[in-house]
Amino acid sequence: MWYNPIMVWMLYSPLQGMLSGNMMVLDYTGRKSGKAYRLPVSYKRIDDTLLTGSYKRRTWWRNLRGGVPVTVRLQGKDINGQAEVIEDEQGVMIGITAYIGGDPRTARMFGVKLGSDGQPDSESLRQVARDQVIVRTVLK
Protein backbone atom coordinates (compact mmCIF):
# COMPACT_ATOMS: atom_id res chain seq x y z
CA MET A 1 0.00 0.00 0.00
CA TRP A 2 1.16 3.52 -0.73
CA TYR A 3 1.44 4.48 2.94
CA ASN A 4 3.58 1.51 4.07
CA PRO A 5 6.92 3.33 3.50
CA ILE A 6 5.64 6.27 5.54
CA MET A 7 4.60 3.98 8.41
CA VAL A 8 7.95 2.17 8.33
CA TRP A 9 9.78 5.49 8.41
CA MET A 10 7.70 6.67 11.38
CA LEU A 11 8.26 3.41 13.30
CA TYR A 12 12.03 3.82 12.88
CA SER A 13 11.97 7.53 13.75
CA PRO A 14 11.89 9.35 17.09
CA LEU A 15 8.13 9.67 16.47
CA GLN A 16 7.66 5.91 16.87
CA GLY A 17 6.17 6.34 20.35
CA MET A 18 2.94 7.64 18.80
CA LEU A 19 2.38 4.37 16.93
CA SER A 20 4.42 1.62 18.50
CA GLY A 21 1.84 0.62 21.11
CA ASN A 22 -0.04 -1.29 18.43
CA MET A 23 2.08 -1.04 15.25
CA MET A 24 5.38 -2.75 14.45
CA VAL A 25 7.58 -3.41 11.45
CA LEU A 26 7.92 -7.03 10.38
CA ASP A 27 11.08 -7.97 8.43
CA TYR A 28 11.04 -11.30 6.60
CA THR A 29 12.37 -12.97 3.47
CA GLY A 30 10.27 -14.14 0.54
CA ARG A 31 10.12 -17.94 0.29
CA LYS A 32 10.52 -18.12 -3.48
CA SER A 33 12.15 -14.80 -4.39
CA GLY A 34 14.56 -14.50 -1.47
CA LYS A 35 13.66 -10.81 -1.44
CA ALA A 36 13.74 -8.95 1.88
CA TYR A 37 10.42 -7.41 2.93
CA ARG A 38 9.66 -4.78 5.54
CA LEU A 39 5.99 -4.41 6.40
CA PRO A 40 4.19 -2.31 9.01
CA VAL A 41 1.48 -4.34 10.76
CA SER A 42 -0.72 -3.97 13.80
CA TYR A 43 -0.17 -6.36 16.68
CA LYS A 44 -1.38 -7.48 20.07
CA ARG A 45 1.30 -8.51 22.55
CA ILE A 46 0.64 -11.34 24.97
CA ASP A 47 3.80 -11.98 27.01
CA ASP A 48 6.49 -12.95 24.45
CA THR A 49 3.98 -13.58 21.66
CA LEU A 50 2.77 -11.09 19.07
CA LEU A 51 -0.49 -11.67 17.20
CA THR A 52 -1.23 -10.06 13.85
CA GLY A 53 -4.36 -10.53 11.78
CA SER A 54 -4.60 -10.43 8.00
CA TYR A 55 -7.23 -11.08 5.39
CA LYS A 56 -6.65 -14.32 3.49
CA ARG A 57 -6.89 -12.42 0.20
CA ARG A 58 -3.67 -10.58 1.02
CA THR A 59 -0.53 -12.49 0.15
CA TRP A 60 2.30 -11.26 2.39
CA TRP A 61 1.61 -13.77 5.17
CA ARG A 62 2.12 -16.76 2.84
CA ASN A 63 5.88 -16.21 3.13
CA LEU A 64 5.61 -17.13 6.82
CA ARG A 65 3.97 -20.54 6.38
CA GLY A 66 5.77 -23.35 8.13
CA GLY A 67 7.45 -21.01 10.60
CA VAL A 68 10.25 -18.66 9.63
CA PRO A 69 12.73 -16.42 11.42
CA VAL A 70 11.75 -12.75 11.41
CA THR A 71 12.89 -9.49 12.93
CA VAL A 72 10.37 -7.06 14.35
CA ARG A 73 10.85 -3.38 15.09
CA LEU A 74 8.93 -3.20 18.34
CA GLN A 75 8.73 -0.02 20.41
CA GLY A 76 11.98 1.31 19.00
CA LYS A 77 13.98 -1.94 19.23
CA ASP A 78 14.81 -4.71 16.77
CA ILE A 79 13.93 -8.13 18.19
CA ASN A 80 14.33 -11.55 16.58
CA GLY A 81 11.46 -13.97 16.54
CA GLN A 82 9.88 -16.98 14.89
CA ALA A 83 6.66 -16.36 12.96
CA GLU A 84 4.06 -18.90 11.92
CA VAL A 85 0.70 -18.65 10.21
CA ILE A 86 -2.48 -20.00 11.73
CA GLU A 87 -4.94 -20.76 8.96
CA ASP A 88 -7.39 -23.30 10.35
CA GLU A 89 -10.75 -21.82 11.37
CA GLN A 90 -10.61 -22.95 15.01
CA GLY A 91 -7.06 -21.66 15.46
CA VAL A 92 -7.96 -18.32 13.88
CA MET A 93 -11.00 -18.03 16.17
CA ILE A 94 -8.78 -18.59 19.21
CA GLY A 95 -6.24 -16.06 17.90
CA ILE A 96 -8.86 -13.40 17.19
CA THR A 97 -10.43 -13.92 20.62
CA ALA A 98 -7.02 -13.45 22.27
CA TYR A 99 -6.31 -10.39 20.10
CA ILE A 100 -9.65 -8.78 20.99
CA GLY A 101 -9.26 -9.48 24.70
CA GLY A 102 -12.78 -8.14 25.39
CA ASP A 103 -12.00 -4.71 23.92
CA PRO A 104 -15.05 -3.42 21.98
CA ARG A 105 -12.93 -1.16 19.76
CA THR A 106 -10.66 -4.01 18.70
CA ALA A 107 -13.68 -6.26 18.15
CA ARG A 108 -15.13 -3.63 15.79
CA MET A 109 -11.82 -3.48 13.94
CA PHE A 110 -12.16 -7.19 13.20
CA GLY A 111 -15.91 -6.95 12.58
CA VAL A 112 -16.73 -9.23 15.52
CA LYS A 113 -19.80 -8.61 17.66
CA LEU A 114 -19.42 -8.92 21.42
CA GLY A 115 -22.08 -10.45 23.63
CA SER A 116 -23.38 -8.85 26.82
CA ASP A 117 -20.62 -10.72 28.69
CA GLY A 118 -17.94 -8.96 26.59
CA GLN A 119 -16.99 -12.18 24.79
CA PRO A 120 -17.13 -12.57 21.01
CA ASP A 121 -20.41 -13.83 19.59
CA SER A 122 -19.53 -17.32 18.31
CA GLU A 123 -21.29 -17.01 14.93
CA SER A 124 -19.86 -13.55 14.30
CA LEU A 125 -16.40 -14.83 15.24
CA ARG A 126 -16.77 -17.89 12.96
CA GLN A 127 -17.74 -15.71 9.99
CA VAL A 128 -14.75 -13.41 10.49
CA ALA A 129 -12.37 -16.35 10.96
CA ARG A 130 -13.29 -17.71 7.52
CA ASP A 131 -11.69 -14.67 5.87
CA GLN A 132 -8.69 -14.17 8.18
CA VAL A 133 -5.40 -15.70 9.20
CA ILE A 134 -3.41 -15.03 12.35
CA VAL A 135 0.35 -14.61 12.30
CA ARG A 136 1.83 -15.61 15.64
CA THR A 137 5.37 -14.39 16.31
CA VAL A 138 7.23 -15.74 19.32
CA LEU A 139 10.01 -13.38 20.40
CA LYS A 140 13.46 -14.78 21.20
NUDREN-608057 format. One record per residue (C-alpha): x, y, z. Coordinates in steps of 0.2 Angstrom, whole numbers, plus 5000, padded with zeros to 4 digits. Layout:
<nodes>
node u X; v Y; w Z
...
</nodes>
This chain:
<nodes>
node u 5000; v 5000; w 5000
node u 5006; v 5018; w 4996
node u 5007; v 5022; w 5015
node u 5018; v 5008; w 5020
node u 5035; v 5017; w 5017
node u 5028; v 5031; w 5028
node u 5023; v 5020; w 5042
node u 5040; v 5011; w 5042
node u 5049; v 5027; w 5042
node u 5039; v 5033; w 5057
node u 5041; v 5017; w 5067
node u 5060; v 5019; w 5064
node u 5060; v 5038; w 5069
node u 5059; v 5047; w 5085
node u 5041; v 5048; w 5082
node u 5038; v 5030; w 5084
node u 5031; v 5032; w 5102
node u 5015; v 5038; w 5094
node u 5012; v 5022; w 5085
node u 5022; v 5008; w 5093
node u 5009; v 5003; w 5106
node u 5000; v 4994; w 5092
node u 5010; v 4995; w 5076
node u 5027; v 4986; w 5072
node u 5038; v 4983; w 5057
node u 5040; v 4965; w 5052
node u 5055; v 4960; w 5042
node u 5055; v 4944; w 5033
node u 5062; v 4935; w 5017
node u 5051; v 4929; w 5003
node u 5051; v 4910; w 5001
node u 5053; v 4909; w 4983
node u 5061; v 4926; w 4978
node u 5073; v 4928; w 4993
node u 5068; v 4946; w 4993
node u 5069; v 4955; w 5009
node u 5052; v 4963; w 5015
node u 5048; v 4976; w 5028
node u 5030; v 4978; w 5032
node u 5021; v 4988; w 5045
node u 5007; v 4978; w 5054
node u 4996; v 4980; w 5069
node u 4999; v 4968; w 5083
node u 4993; v 4963; w 5100
node u 5007; v 4957; w 5113
node u 5003; v 4943; w 5125
node u 5019; v 4940; w 5135
node u 5032; v 4935; w 5122
node u 5020; v 4932; w 5108
node u 5014; v 4945; w 5095
node u 4998; v 4942; w 5086
node u 4994; v 4950; w 5069
node u 4978; v 4947; w 5059
node u 4977; v 4948; w 5040
node u 4964; v 4945; w 5027
node u 4967; v 4928; w 5017
node u 4966; v 4938; w 5001
node u 4982; v 4947; w 5005
node u 4997; v 4938; w 5001
node u 5011; v 4944; w 5012
node u 5008; v 4931; w 5026
node u 5011; v 4916; w 5014
node u 5029; v 4919; w 5016
node u 5028; v 4914; w 5034
node u 5020; v 4897; w 5032
node u 5029; v 4883; w 5041
node u 5037; v 4895; w 5053
node u 5051; v 4907; w 5048
node u 5064; v 4918; w 5057
node u 5059; v 4936; w 5057
node u 5064; v 4953; w 5065
node u 5052; v 4965; w 5072
node u 5054; v 4983; w 5075
node u 5045; v 4984; w 5092
node u 5044; v 5000; w 5102
node u 5060; v 5007; w 5095
node u 5070; v 4990; w 5096
node u 5074; v 4976; w 5084
node u 5070; v 4959; w 5091
node u 5072; v 4942; w 5083
node u 5057; v 4930; w 5083
node u 5049; v 4915; w 5074
node u 5033; v 4918; w 5065
node u 5020; v 4905; w 5060
node u 5004; v 4907; w 5051
node u 4988; v 4900; w 5059
node u 4975; v 4896; w 5045
node u 4963; v 4883; w 5052
node u 4946; v 4891; w 5057
node u 4947; v 4885; w 5075
node u 4965; v 4892; w 5077
node u 4960; v 4908; w 5069
node u 4945; v 4910; w 5081
node u 4956; v 4907; w 5096
node u 4969; v 4920; w 5089
node u 4956; v 4933; w 5086
node u 4948; v 4930; w 5103
node u 4965; v 4933; w 5111
node u 4968; v 4948; w 5101
node u 4952; v 4956; w 5105
node u 4954; v 4953; w 5123
node u 4936; v 4959; w 5127
node u 4940; v 4976; w 5120
node u 4925; v 4983; w 5110
node u 4935; v 4994; w 5099
node u 4947; v 4980; w 5093
node u 4932; v 4969; w 5091
node u 4924; v 4982; w 5079
node u 4941; v 4983; w 5070
node u 4939; v 4964; w 5066
node u 4920; v 4965; w 5063
node u 4916; v 4954; w 5078
node u 4901; v 4957; w 5088
node u 4903; v 4955; w 5107
node u 4890; v 4948; w 5118
node u 4883; v 4956; w 5134
node u 4897; v 4946; w 5143
node u 4910; v 4955; w 5133
node u 4915; v 4939; w 5124
node u 4914; v 4937; w 5105
node u 4898; v 4931; w 5098
node u 4902; v 4913; w 5092
node u 4894; v 4915; w 5075
node u 4901; v 4932; w 5071
node u 4918; v 4926; w 5076
node u 4916; v 4911; w 5065
node u 4911; v 4921; w 5050
node u 4926; v 4933; w 5052
node u 4938; v 4918; w 5055
node u 4934; v 4911; w 5038
node u 4942; v 4927; w 5029
node u 4957; v 4929; w 5041
node u 4973; v 4922; w 5046
node u 4983; v 4925; w 5062
node u 5002; v 4927; w 5061
node u 5009; v 4922; w 5078
node u 5027; v 4928; w 5082
node u 5036; v 4921; w 5097
node u 5050; v 4933; w 5102
node u 5067; v 4926; w 5106
</nodes>
